[in-house]
Amino acid sequence: MNALELDCFRQAGRIASDCREWARENIRPGVPVRQVLETIEDTIRERGAQPGFPAQSSRNHIAAHYCSSPTDEVTYESGDCVKVDIGVHVDGYIADTACTVDLSDDGRWKRLIQASSDALAAAIATVADGVEVGEIGAAVERTIMAAGYQPVRNLTGHGLARWKVHTPPQIPNYAERGGGKLRTGMIFAIEPFASTGRGFIRERGKAEVFMMVRPPARAKGLDRGVLREIESWRGLPIARRYFNHLDRDAVEATLSKLARQGALVRYPPLVEDDDEMVAQTEHTIHLGPEGVELLTV
């Protein structure tokens, strides 16, 4: 990675961090979720970058991938445990960060959120050239379980690369053998999820996030304008609300046909299997020659 590429990652990290802290301060009961997500994305664009993936805000037992539809009227409520997950790219170089906000009056999710945050700190403290990813997972698991919770075991951290949100290595949230090692020069995200339940998630609900994984096998029946919009994201995840300027029927027909072909993948919300509460904390990290550099502080 040359200096220019690393600078793009750093710019993306600064913007993502600023948007995360704005969200932390502005997520309040009664505020529409879609307003928060669209404001984040508008800010990213105003700063000269683009969303690395659609901004998402998952509440309570929804661990990840809740992305507002074009007409979503859901608002945050008192008592919510709110995650906000933000990706930013500068010329394709992506930073990924997340935090959790406690909207309860009595601070009931404070310890859960702290467990996730402490697990991230413990994981970062293990990062070094040659460290096996299972050691990082062990630090996450140990910290979260010591606090009385469970790590979400089927969600992982991940590498980041140009135009790719998820690359090797996968970084587990529990101890495991194998799985690869960290190496100097890598960019990756660590994202511990702490759960009041068993720590497993499954898909539930309508997908609002999509990603093109290969060119369409057949162009027949695909709306050219919709296809061009999808292709303009160069394989990065997109949201249904990105197509508000296009005919809705054409958008739905094209998304459905691409999905049936296997050219497009849908990402529904990910829900804790026991409908228990989940907190998330995430930073993007550059493992440089001089050690750890947090890109999203």
Secondary structure, 3 states (H helix, E strand, C coil): CCHHHHHHHHHHHHHHHHHHHHHHHHCCCCCEHHHHHHHHHHHHHHCCCEEEEEEEEEECCEEECCCCCCCCCCECCCCCEEEEEEEEEECCEEEEEEEEEECCCCCCCHHHHHHHHHHHHHHHHHCCCCCEHHHHHHHHHHHHHHCCCEECCCCCEEEEECCEEEEEEEECCCCCCCCCECCCCCEEEECCEEECCCCCEEECCCCCEEEECCCCCCCCCCCHHHHHHHHCCCCCCEEHHHHCCCCHHHHHHHHHHHHHHCCEEEECCEEECCCCCEEECEEEEEEECCEEEECCC
